[in-house]
């Protein structure tokens, strides 16, 4: 499974030959990259809960709380 940072590094390595545009590209897509990271972390957390007797909605809530408690900057 590719992580969001692996995808970001791939984009950076294979970006337009005009490297001056890389930083604006990253800044413009900052929210997308953050959401990709959040979704990845939540997916891993929900996968770790697969043996629990929780339904998908409960797993989603637990994953959201886990992300907010451990990774959220706010």
ABEGO torsion letter per residue (X at the ends): XBBAAAAAAAAAAABBABAAAAAAAAAAAAAAAAAAAAAAAAAAAAAAAAABABBAAAAAAAAAAAAAAAABAX
